[in-house]
Amino acid sequence: MTEGPAFSEQTRATAEALIAQYGEDAEVIATLRAAEFAALGDRKGLADWDDIIACVAALQAGGTGGATLN
């Protein structure tokens, strides 16, 4: 079995919290948050939220979202 992409512990924790709070809408909420950072021109924040979006998608698709330390 192939594992999905690896995410940091913080990214995975944030993704799991979003899923716990928003369920199927977690990816939409994360996308809205990413848009806020994009509007502010915050590239680092946007990149972080892009990772969270990917992690939410992986977790909801049944992937492991395996954690790695950066």
ABEGO torsion letter per residue (X at the ends): XBBBBBBBAAAAAAAAAAAAAAEAAAAAAAAAAAAAAAAAGBAAAAAAAAAAAAAAAAAAAGBAGBBBBX
